[in-house]
């Protein structure tokens, strides 16, 4: 029992270390090395379990033994100036790989950023089977015996047969009296969400910017996955033309063409119309770009955004990743055109250190 208690305490210390350093992990992406579907492998500085060394009393220790004030301290083979030969001792900086569930990470994220819980809208179109104990049967395990019904059945039997004695009111169930709880599998609707990621992959979006997007999307996925039982993710890339792709392609494609943001909005609207009825789905759109859009394409983009995407979405979040090549005008145009629309959230992401506040801005409304 002492060993199990110590192990639990050690795990608590490790989790505490992760929470203490969560901001660093969020902004620099150390947590993206996933293992399996629901676990994340996290590099945590090595924590050594204290050990006692047994020896003879009086064998010396810190502050004991011969020496004068000012004498240099060092390991055998080291001189006063710290010089010495090659050592054989292990170096510092060891890391322990700890597996943490995405659910735990999401909870840490919510606590760290003080995120409100999301109140889902609409009905769900995904159903799961839920077991409900809502009937009675004559057989079953003793752990499911219904005591009150068994007692009443035994009492009725004893009264009807004349074996119940008022002076000695004992009710003794026999086998035919016993009643057991039974269950049925009942369809249970689950509230679900659709997340659509859009990214500009034109030549002005560098690999470093895509890594920022990937890191931020990881944490967005973790939080939304905790709020909803079912989350569907779709990915759209675009330069002058947009197309739906898988996750791997989304983060590793780079084109050299120009940029038409309206092409991504058109593809997103088509995906919503075909797969995610607005009444049944909580829809989130996250767009990332360096803010460089071609010519007069803003007009068409704003038309699709105002008529299709914003009305269909719980939130439409636009993150502008700073680029040495893009003009960066699009975020200003969005703010000017849509003003204080509560469904539209804008964030400027200058570098990896800005991811933290960008996530807070996107998810802090609790929609």
The 8 nearest C-alpha neighbors of each residue, nearest first, counted from 0:
[[1, 3, 2, 4, 5, 6, 7, 8],
 [2, 0, 4, 3, 5, 6, 7, 8],
 [3, 1, 5, 4, 0, 6, 7, 8],
 [4, 2, 6, 0, 5, 1, 7, 8],
 [3, 5, 1, 7, 2, 6, 0, 8],
 [6, 4, 8, 2, 3, 7, 9, 1],
 [7, 5, 9, 3, 8, 4, 2, 10],
 [8, 6, 10, 4, 9, 5, 3, 11],
 [7, 9, 5, 11, 6, 10, 4, 12],
 [8, 10, 6, 12, 11, 7, 5, 13],
 [11, 9, 13, 7, 12, 8, 14, 6],
 [12, 10, 8, 14, 9, 13, 15, 7],
 [11, 13, 15, 9, 10, 14, 16, 8],
 [12, 14, 16, 10, 15, 11, 9, 17],
 [15, 13, 17, 11, 16, 12, 10, 18],
 [14, 16, 12, 18, 13, 17, 11, 19],
 [15, 17, 13, 19, 14, 18, 12, 20],
 [18, 16, 14, 20, 15, 19, 21, 13],
 [19, 17, 21, 15, 20, 16, 14, 107],
 [18, 20, 16, 17, 21, 15, 22, 14],
 [21, 19, 17, 18, 23, 22, 16, 24],
 [20, 22, 24, 18, 23, 17, 19, 25],
 [21, 23, 25, 24, 20, 26, 355, 19],
 [24, 22, 21, 26, 20, 25, 27, 28],
 [23, 25, 21, 29, 27, 22, 26, 28],
 [26, 24, 22, 23, 27, 28, 21, 355],
 [27, 25, 352, 351, 23, 354, 24, 28],
 [28, 26, 24, 25, 29, 23, 351, 352],
 [27, 29, 30, 214, 24, 25, 31, 26],
 [30, 28, 24, 31, 27, 41, 42, 32],
 [31, 29, 41, 28, 32, 24, 39, 40],
 [30, 32, 33, 29, 28, 217, 39, 214],
 [33, 31, 30, 40, 39, 34, 29, 41],
 [34, 32, 39, 31, 40, 38, 35, 30],
 [35, 33, 38, 39, 40, 36, 32, 37],
 [34, 36, 37, 38, 33, 39, 40, 32],
 [35, 37, 38, 34, 33, 39, 101, 100],
 [36, 38, 100, 101, 35, 39, 34, 102],
 [39, 37, 100, 34, 99, 101, 35, 98],
 [38, 40, 33, 99, 98, 34, 100, 32],
 [41, 39, 98, 97, 32, 33, 96, 34],
 [40, 42, 97, 96, 30, 43, 98, 39],
 [43, 41, 96, 95, 94, 97, 44, 40],
 [42, 44, 95, 94, 41, 45, 96, 97],
 [45, 43, 94, 95, 93, 46, 42, 92],
 [46, 44, 94, 95, 93, 43, 47, 92],
 [45, 47, 44, 48, 95, 13, 43, 94],
 [48, 46, 49, 45, 50, 44, 9, 95],
 [47, 49, 50, 46, 9, 5, 45, 6],
 [50, 48, 47, 51, 46, 52, 9, 5],
 [51, 49, 48, 52, 47, 53, 46, 5],
 [50, 52, 53, 49, 54, 48, 47, 55],
 [53, 51, 54, 50, 49, 55, 56, 60],
 [52, 54, 51, 55, 56, 50, 58, 57],
 [55, 53, 56, 52, 58, 57, 51, 59],
 [56, 54, 58, 57, 53, 59, 52, 60],
 [55, 57, 58, 54, 59, 53, 60, 52],
 [58, 56, 59, 55, 60, 54, 63, 64],
 [57, 59, 56, 55, 60, 54, 63, 64],
 [60, 58, 57, 63, 64, 61, 56, 62],
 [59, 61, 63, 62, 58, 64, 57, 56],
 [60, 62, 63, 59, 64, 58, 72, 65],
 [61, 63, 60, 64, 59, 65, 66, 72],
 [64, 62, 60, 61, 59, 65, 66, 58],
 [65, 63, 59, 66, 62, 60, 61, 58],
 [66, 64, 63, 67, 62, 59, 70, 68],
 [65, 67, 64, 70, 68, 63, 69, 62],
 [66, 68, 70, 69, 65, 71, 64, 72],
 [67, 69, 70, 66, 71, 65, 72, 62],
 [68, 70, 67, 71, 66, 72, 79, 65],
 [69, 71, 68, 67, 72, 66, 79, 73],
 [72, 70, 79, 69, 73, 78, 80, 68],
 [73, 71, 70, 74, 79, 78, 77, 69],
 [74, 72, 77, 75, 71, 78, 79, 81],
 [73, 75, 77, 76, 72, 78, 81, 83],
 [74, 76, 77, 73, 78, 83, 72, 84],
 [77, 75, 83, 74, 78, 84, 73, 82],
 [78, 76, 83, 75, 74, 82, 81, 73],
 [77, 79, 81, 80, 82, 83, 76, 73],
 [80, 78, 71, 81, 77, 73, 72, 82],
 [79, 81, 78, 82, 77, 71, 83, 73],
 [82, 80, 78, 79, 77, 83, 73, 71],
 [83, 81, 80, 78, 77, 84, 79, 76],
 [84, 82, 77, 76, 78, 81, 85, 86],
 [83, 85, 86, 76, 82, 77, 87, 81],
 [84, 86, 83, 87, 88, 76, 82, 77],
 [87, 85, 88, 84, 83, 89, 76, 90],
 [86, 88, 89, 85, 90, 84, 83, 74],
 [87, 89, 86, 90, 85, 91, 74, 84],
 [90, 88, 87, 91, 86, 93, 92, 85],
 [89, 91, 88, 92, 93, 87, 86, 94],
 [92, 90, 93, 89, 45, 94, 44, 88],
 [91, 93, 94, 44, 90, 45, 89, 43],
 [94, 92, 45, 91, 44, 95, 90, 43],
 [95, 93, 44, 45, 43, 42, 92, 96],
 [94, 96, 45, 43, 42, 44, 97, 93],
 [95, 97, 42, 41, 40, 43, 94, 98],
 [98, 96, 41, 40, 95, 99, 42, 43],
 [97, 99, 40, 39, 38, 41, 96, 100],
 [100, 98, 39, 38, 97, 101, 103, 40],
 [101, 99, 38, 102, 103, 37, 39, 104],
 [100, 102, 104, 103, 37, 38, 221, 105],
 [101, 103, 105, 100, 104, 225, 106, 221],
 [104, 102, 106, 100, 105, 101, 107, 99],
 [103, 105, 101, 107, 106, 102, 108, 100],
 [104, 106, 222, 108, 102, 221, 107, 103],
 [105, 107, 109, 103, 108, 104, 110, 102],
 [108, 106, 104, 110, 105, 109, 111, 103],
 [109, 107, 105, 111, 106, 110, 112, 104],
 [108, 110, 114, 106, 113, 112, 107, 111],
 [109, 111, 113, 107, 108, 112, 106, 114],
 [110, 112, 108, 109, 113, 107, 21, 114],
 [111, 113, 109, 114, 110, 359, 108, 363],
 [114, 112, 110, 109, 111, 115, 363, 108],
 [113, 115, 109, 363, 112, 116, 362, 110],
 [116, 114, 365, 117, 363, 113, 364, 109],
 [115, 117, 365, 114, 118, 226, 366, 109],
 [116, 118, 365, 366, 119, 115, 226, 364],
 [117, 119, 366, 116, 120, 365, 226, 115],
 [120, 118, 117, 281, 121, 190, 366, 227],
 [119, 121, 281, 118, 122, 280, 279, 278],
 [122, 120, 279, 278, 280, 123, 119, 281],
 [123, 121, 279, 190, 124, 278, 120, 280],
 [122, 124, 190, 279, 189, 125, 188, 191],
 [123, 125, 279, 126, 122, 188, 189, 191],
 [126, 124, 123, 189, 188, 127, 191, 190],
 [127, 125, 188, 187, 189, 186, 124, 128],
 [128, 126, 187, 186, 129, 188, 125, 189],
 [127, 129, 186, 185, 184, 187, 130, 126],
 [130, 128, 185, 184, 187, 186, 127, 131],
 [129, 131, 184, 183, 185, 182, 128, 132],
 [132, 130, 182, 183, 133, 184, 129, 185],
 [133, 131, 182, 181, 134, 180, 183, 130],
 [132, 134, 182, 131, 181, 183, 135, 180],
 [135, 133, 181, 180, 132, 182, 136, 183],
 [136, 134, 180, 181, 179, 178, 137, 133],
 [135, 137, 179, 138, 178, 181, 180, 134],
 [138, 136, 178, 179, 177, 139, 135, 175],
 [139, 137, 136, 179, 178, 140, 177, 144],
 [138, 140, 179, 141, 143, 137, 144, 136],
 [141, 139, 142, 143, 144, 138, 179, 180],
 [140, 142, 144, 143, 139, 179, 145, 138],
 [141, 143, 140, 144, 139, 179, 145, 180],
 [144, 142, 141, 180, 179, 140, 145, 139],
 [143, 145, 179, 141, 142, 178, 146, 180],
 [146, 144, 179, 178, 148, 147, 180, 149],
 [145, 147, 149, 148, 144, 150, 178, 177],
 [146, 148, 150, 149, 145, 151, 152, 178],
 [149, 147, 151, 150, 146, 145, 152, 178],
 [148, 150, 177, 146, 178, 152, 147, 151],
 [149, 151, 147, 153, 148, 152, 146, 154],
 [152, 150, 154, 148, 153, 149, 155, 147],
 [151, 153, 155, 149, 154, 150, 176, 148],
 [154, 152, 172, 156, 150, 176, 151, 155],
 [153, 155, 151, 157, 152, 156, 170, 150],
 [156, 154, 158, 152, 153, 157, 159, 151],
 [157, 155, 153, 159, 154, 158, 160, 152],
 [156, 158, 162, 163, 154, 160, 155, 159],
 [157, 159, 161, 155, 163, 160, 156, 154],
 [160, 158, 156, 157, 161, 155, 162, 163],
 [159, 161, 157, 158, 162, 156, 163, 155],
 [162, 160, 158, 163, 159, 157, 164, 156],
 [161, 163, 157, 160, 158, 164, 159, 156],
 [162, 164, 157, 158, 161, 165, 168, 169],
 [165, 163, 167, 168, 166, 162, 169, 161],
 [164, 166, 168, 167, 163, 169, 162, 158],
 [167, 165, 164, 168, 163, 169, 162, 170],
 [166, 168, 164, 165, 169, 163, 170, 162],
 [169, 167, 165, 164, 166, 170, 163, 154],
 [168, 170, 167, 171, 163, 164, 165, 154],
 [171, 169, 154, 172, 153, 168, 150, 163],
 [170, 172, 169, 173, 153, 150, 154, 157],
 [173, 171, 153, 176, 170, 150, 174, 177],
 [172, 174, 176, 175, 171, 177, 153, 149],
 [173, 175, 176, 177, 172, 178, 137, 138],
 [176, 174, 177, 173, 137, 172, 178, 153],
 [177, 175, 153, 174, 152, 173, 149, 172],
 [176, 178, 149, 175, 174, 137, 179, 172],
 [179, 177, 137, 149, 145, 144, 136, 148],
 [180, 178, 144, 145, 136, 143, 135, 139],
 [179, 181, 135, 143, 145, 134, 144, 132],
 [182, 180, 134, 135, 132, 136, 179, 133],
 [183, 181, 132, 131, 133, 134, 130, 184],
 [182, 184, 131, 130, 185, 132, 133, 181],
 [183, 185, 130, 129, 128, 131, 186, 182],
 [184, 186, 129, 128, 183, 187, 130, 131],
 [187, 185, 128, 127, 126, 129, 188, 184],
 [186, 188, 127, 126, 128, 129, 185, 189],
 [189, 187, 126, 123, 125, 127, 186, 190],
 [190, 188, 123, 125, 126, 191, 228, 187],
 [189, 191, 123, 227, 228, 122, 188, 229],
 [192, 190, 229, 227, 230, 228, 123, 280],
 [191, 193, 281, 230, 280, 282, 229, 231],
 [194, 192, 231, 282, 230, 232, 281, 283],
 [193, 195, 283, 232, 284, 282, 231, 233],
 [196, 194, 284, 233, 232, 234, 283, 285],
 [197, 195, 285, 234, 286, 284, 235, 233],
 [198, 196, 286, 235, 236, 234, 285, 287],
 [199, 197, 287, 236, 286, 288, 200, 235],
 [198, 200, 288, 237, 201, 238, 236, 287],
 [201, 199, 253, 254, 238, 204, 237, 198],
 [202, 200, 254, 238, 255, 203, 256, 199],
 [201, 203, 255, 254, 204, 253, 256, 200],
 [202, 204, 324, 201, 325, 205, 322, 289],
 [205, 203, 202, 200, 201, 208, 289, 322],
 [206, 204, 208, 207, 203, 209, 202, 322],
 [207, 205, 209, 208, 210, 204, 251, 253],
 [208, 206, 210, 205, 209, 211, 204, 212],
 [207, 209, 211, 205, 210, 206, 204, 320],
 [208, 210, 212, 206, 211, 207, 213, 250],
 [211, 209, 213, 207, 208, 212, 214, 206],
 [210, 212, 208, 214, 209, 213, 351, 215],
 [213, 211, 209, 215, 210, 214, 216, 208],
 [212, 214, 210, 216, 211, 215, 209, 217],
 [215, 213, 217, 211, 216, 28, 212, 210],
 [214, 216, 212, 217, 218, 213, 211, 354],
 [215, 217, 219, 213, 218, 214, 212, 220],
 [218, 216, 214, 220, 215, 219, 213, 221],
 [219, 217, 221, 220, 215, 216, 222, 214],
 [218, 220, 216, 222, 221, 217, 223, 215],
 [221, 219, 217, 223, 218, 222, 224, 216],
 [222, 220, 218, 224, 105, 219, 223, 101],
 [223, 221, 105, 225, 219, 224, 220, 218],
 [222, 224, 226, 220, 225, 221, 219, 227],
 [225, 223, 221, 222, 227, 226, 220, 230],
 [224, 226, 222, 223, 227, 102, 105, 221],
 [225, 227, 223, 224, 117, 222, 228, 116],
 [228, 226, 224, 191, 229, 225, 190, 223],
 [229, 227, 191, 189, 190, 230, 224, 226],
 [228, 230, 191, 227, 192, 231, 190, 224],
 [231, 229, 192, 193, 191, 224, 232, 227],
 [232, 230, 193, 194, 192, 229, 233, 191],
 [233, 231, 194, 193, 195, 230, 234, 196],
 [232, 234, 195, 196, 194, 231, 235, 243],
 [235, 233, 196, 244, 243, 195, 197, 245],
 [234, 236, 243, 197, 242, 244, 196, 198],
 [237, 235, 198, 241, 242, 197, 199, 200],
 [238, 236, 241, 199, 240, 200, 263, 239],
 [237, 239, 258, 201, 240, 257, 200, 199],
 [238, 240, 258, 259, 257, 237, 256, 241],
 [241, 239, 237, 238, 262, 259, 242, 263],
 [242, 240, 237, 263, 262, 236, 238, 235],
 [241, 243, 235, 236, 244, 237, 266, 240],
 [242, 244, 235, 234, 236, 241, 245, 233],
 [245, 243, 234, 235, 248, 249, 242, 246],
 [244, 246, 248, 247, 249, 234, 243, 233],
 [247, 245, 249, 248, 234, 250, 244, 233],
 [248, 246, 249, 245, 250, 251, 244, 252],
 [247, 249, 251, 246, 245, 250, 252, 244],
 [250, 248, 246, 247, 251, 252, 245, 236],
 [251, 249, 248, 247, 252, 209, 246, 213],
 [250, 252, 248, 249, 247, 253, 209, 206],
 [253, 251, 248, 250, 249, 200, 254, 236],
 [254, 252, 200, 201, 202, 251, 255, 204],
 [255, 253, 201, 202, 200, 256, 252, 238],
 [254, 256, 202, 201, 257, 253, 238, 203],
 [257, 255, 201, 238, 254, 239, 202, 258],
 [256, 258, 239, 238, 201, 293, 255, 259],
 [259, 257, 238, 239, 292, 293, 260, 201],
 [260, 258, 239, 261, 293, 292, 262, 238],
 [259, 261, 262, 263, 258, 300, 292, 264],
 [260, 262, 300, 264, 263, 259, 299, 265],
 [263, 261, 265, 241, 260, 264, 240, 259],
 [264, 262, 241, 266, 261, 265, 260, 237],
 [265, 263, 261, 267, 266, 262, 268, 303],
 [264, 266, 262, 268, 263, 267, 261, 269],
 [267, 265, 269, 263, 268, 264, 270, 262],
 [268, 266, 264, 270, 269, 265, 263, 271],
 [267, 269, 271, 265, 266, 270, 264, 272],
 [268, 270, 266, 272, 267, 271, 273, 265],
 [271, 269, 267, 273, 268, 272, 274, 266],
 [272, 270, 275, 268, 274, 269, 273, 267],
 [273, 271, 269, 270, 274, 268, 275, 276],
 [272, 274, 270, 271, 269, 275, 276, 268],
 [275, 273, 271, 270, 272, 276, 269, 193],
 [274, 276, 271, 280, 277, 272, 273, 193],
 [277, 275, 278, 279, 280, 274, 272, 271],
 [276, 278, 280, 279, 311, 275, 281, 282],
 [279, 277, 121, 276, 280, 122, 120, 281],
 [280, 278, 122, 123, 121, 277, 276, 124],
 [281, 279, 277, 192, 282, 278, 275, 191],
 [280, 282, 192, 313, 193, 120, 191, 119],
 [283, 281, 312, 193, 313, 192, 280, 194],
 [284, 282, 194, 314, 312, 313, 315, 193],
 [283, 285, 315, 195, 194, 196, 316, 314],
 [284, 286, 316, 196, 317, 315, 197, 195],
 [285, 287, 197, 317, 198, 196, 318, 316],
 [288, 286, 198, 318, 319, 317, 197, 199],
 [287, 289, 199, 319, 290, 198, 320, 318],
 [288, 290, 320, 319, 325, 321, 291, 322],
 [291, 289, 327, 329, 288, 328, 319, 326],
 [290, 292, 325, 326, 327, 289, 329, 328],
 [293, 291, 258, 259, 290, 260, 294, 329],
 [294, 292, 258, 259, 296, 295, 257, 291],
 [295, 293, 296, 292, 297, 259, 258, 298],
 [294, 296, 297, 298, 293, 299, 292, 300],
 [297, 295, 298, 299, 294, 293, 300, 259],
 [298, 296, 300, 295, 299, 301, 292, 261],
 [297, 299, 301, 296, 300, 295, 302, 261],
 [298, 300, 302, 296, 301, 297, 261, 303],
 [301, 299, 261, 297, 303, 302, 298, 304],
 [302, 300, 304, 298, 303, 299, 305, 297],
 [301, 303, 299, 305, 300, 304, 306, 298],
 [304, 302, 307, 300, 306, 301, 305, 264],
 [303, 305, 308, 301, 302, 307, 309, 306],
 [304, 306, 302, 303, 309, 301, 307, 308],
 [305, 307, 303, 304, 302, 308, 310, 309],
 [308, 306, 303, 304, 310, 305, 309, 311],
 [307, 309, 304, 311, 310, 312, 268, 305],
 [308, 310, 312, 311, 304, 305, 307, 315],
 [309, 311, 308, 312, 307, 306, 305, 313],
 [312, 310, 308, 309, 277, 307, 282, 313],
 [313, 311, 282, 314, 309, 283, 310, 308],
 [312, 314, 282, 283, 366, 281, 342, 311],
 [315, 313, 342, 312, 283, 343, 316, 284],
 [314, 316, 284, 343, 342, 283, 285, 309],
 [317, 315, 344, 285, 343, 345, 284, 314],
 [318, 316, 286, 345, 285, 287, 344, 346],
 [319, 317, 346, 287, 347, 345, 286, 320],
 [318, 320, 347, 288, 289, 287, 348, 290],
 [321, 319, 348, 289, 288, 349, 318, 347],
 [320, 322, 349, 289, 348, 319, 323, 350],
 [321, 323, 324, 325, 289, 320, 204, 203],
 [322, 324, 325, 321, 203, 326, 289, 204],
 [323, 325, 322, 203, 326, 204, 289, 291],
 [326, 324, 291, 322, 327, 289, 203, 323],
 [325, 327, 291, 328, 290, 324, 289, 322],
 [328, 326, 290, 291, 325, 329, 289, 330],
 [329, 327, 290, 326, 331, 330, 291, 332],
 [328, 330, 290, 332, 331, 327, 333, 291],
 [331, 329, 333, 332, 328, 334, 290, 319],
 [332, 330, 334, 333, 329, 328, 335, 327],
 [331, 333, 329, 335, 330, 334, 336, 328],
 [334, 332, 330, 336, 331, 335, 337, 329],
 [333, 335, 338, 331, 332, 337, 336, 330],
 [334, 336, 332, 333, 338, 337, 331, 330],
 [335, 337, 333, 334, 338, 332, 301, 331],
 [338, 336, 334, 335, 340, 333, 339, 343],
 [337, 339, 334, 335, 340, 336, 333, 343],
 [338, 340, 341, 337, 334, 343, 342, 335],
 [341, 339, 342, 343, 338, 337, 344, 334],
 [342, 340, 343, 339, 344, 314, 364, 338],
 [343, 341, 314, 340, 315, 344, 313, 309],
 [342, 344, 315, 341, 340, 316, 314, 345],
 [345, 343, 316, 361, 317, 315, 342, 346],
 [346, 344, 317, 316, 318, 343, 347, 330],
 [347, 345, 318, 357, 319, 317, 348, 344],
 [346, 348, 319, 318, 349, 320, 345, 357],
 [349, 347, 320, 353, 350, 319, 321, 346],
 [348, 350, 321, 320, 353, 347, 351, 352],
 [349, 351, 352, 353, 348, 321, 354, 211],
 [352, 350, 353, 26, 354, 211, 27, 349],
 [351, 353, 26, 350, 354, 355, 27, 349],
 [352, 354, 351, 348, 355, 350, 356, 349],
 [355, 353, 357, 351, 352, 26, 356, 358],
 [356, 354, 353, 357, 358, 26, 25, 359],
 [355, 357, 359, 358, 354, 353, 360, 352],
 [356, 358, 354, 360, 359, 355, 346, 361],
 [359, 357, 361, 360, 356, 355, 362, 354],
 [358, 360, 356, 363, 357, 362, 361, 112],
 [359, 361, 357, 358, 363, 362, 356, 346],
 [360, 362, 358, 359, 363, 357, 344, 316],
 [363, 361, 359, 364, 360, 358, 365, 114],
 [362, 364, 359, 114, 360, 365, 361, 115],
 [365, 363, 366, 362, 115, 361, 360, 114],
 [364, 366, 117, 115, 363, 116, 362, 118],
 [365, 117, 364, 313, 118, 314, 119, 362]]
